[in-house]
Amino acid sequence: MPTIIERIAAAEADAEALRRNAQEAARNQEAAAEDEAAASLKIAREEAKAGLALAAAMAEKEAAGEAERLLVQNAEEAEALVKEASGRLSQAEEAIVNYILKEF
């Protein structure tokens, strides 16, 4: 039968082994958590980049549509101004002719 000192020494050795095993398990868990966090961060960054690219593409498409709409609107307004000016031109020609005829 082991003596008390031998049993204490064995218990201390067991405790030290348990402590080392616990420390190693904690380091392994910490490394696994860091790896998982890094992978999650990488995925989040990729998703954010994809989201930004999609938002930029949608904004560009919307801006192109708005630019096209403005071009059409401006062309229509310019055409209306040309028609209005043409109508006034004939009135101006008539007024000039009448003025000249009245003077001479």
C-alpha positions in Angstrom: 0.0 0.0 0.0 1.4 3.5 -1.0 2.3 5.8 1.7 0.6 9.1 2.2 3.6 11.0 0.8 3.4 8.8 -2.3 -0.3 9.3 -2.6 0.2 13.1 -2.3 3.0 13.1 -4.9 0.8 11.0 -7.2 -2.1 13.4 -6.7 0.2 16.4 -7.3 1.4 14.7 -10.5 -2.1 14.1 -11.6 -3.1 17.7 -10.8 -0.1 19.0 -12.8 -1.1 16.7 -15.8 -4.6 17.9 -15.6 -3.4 21.6 -15.5 -1.2 21.1 -18.5 -4.0 19.3 -20.4 -6.4 22.1 -19.5 -3.9 24.8 -20.6 -3.4 22.9 -23.9 -7.1 22.6 -24.4 -7.6 26.3 -23.7 -4.9 27.2 -26.2 -6.4 24.9 -28.8 -9.9 26.4 -28.2 -8.4 30.0 -28.4 -6.7 29.2 -31.7 -9.8 27.6 -33.1 -11.9 30.7 -32.0 -9.3 33.0 -33.6 -9.4 31.0 -36.8 -13.2 31.0 -36.8 -13.3 34.8 -36.2 -10.8 35.4 -39.0 -12.9 33.3 -41.4 -16.1 35.1 -40.3 -14.4 38.4 -40.8 -13.2 37.4 -44.3 -16.8 36.3 -45.2 -18.2 39.6 -43.8 -15.7 41.6 -45.8 -16.5 39.7 -49.0 -20.2 40.1 -48.5 -19.7 43.8 -47.8 -17.7 44.2 -51.0 -20.3 42.4 -53.0 -23.0 44.5 -51.4 -21.1 47.7 -52.3 -20.5 46.5 -55.8 -24.2 45.8 -56.2 -25.3 49.1 -54.7 -22.8 50.9 -57.0 -24.1 49.1 -60.1 -27.7 49.9 -59.1 -26.8 53.5 -58.5 -25.0 53.7 -61.9 -28.0 52.2 -63.7 -30.4 54.6 -61.9 -28.1 57.5 -62.8 -27.9 56.4 -66.4 -31.7 56.2 -66.6 -32.1 59.6 -65.0 -29.5 61.1 -67.4 -31.4 59.6 -70.4 -34.7 61.0 -69.1 -33.1 64.4 -68.7 -31.7 64.3 -72.2 -35.1 63.5 -73.6 -36.7 66.2 -71.6 -34.1 68.8 -72.6 -34.4 67.8 -76.2 -38.2 68.2 -76.1 -37.8 71.6 -74.4 -35.3 72.7 -77.0 -37.6 71.6 -79.8 -40.5 73.6 -78.2 -38.2 76.7 -77.9 -37.2 76.3 -81.6 -40.8 76.1 -82.7 -41.7 79.1 -80.5 -38.7 81.1 -81.9 -39.7 80.1 -85.5 -43.2 81.4 -84.9 -41.8 84.7 -83.6 -39.4 85.0 -86.5 -42.2 85.1 -89.0 -43.9 87.7 -86.9 -40.7 89.7 -86.7 -40.2 89.5 -90.5 -43.7 90.7 -91.0 -43.2 93.6 -88.5 -39.9 94.6 -90.2 -41.6 94.5 -93.7 -44.5 96.6 -92.4 -42.2 99.1 -90.8 -40.1 99.5 -94.0 -43.2 99.9 -96.1 -44.6 102.5 -93.8 -41.4 104.5 -93.8 -41.0 104.6 -97.6 
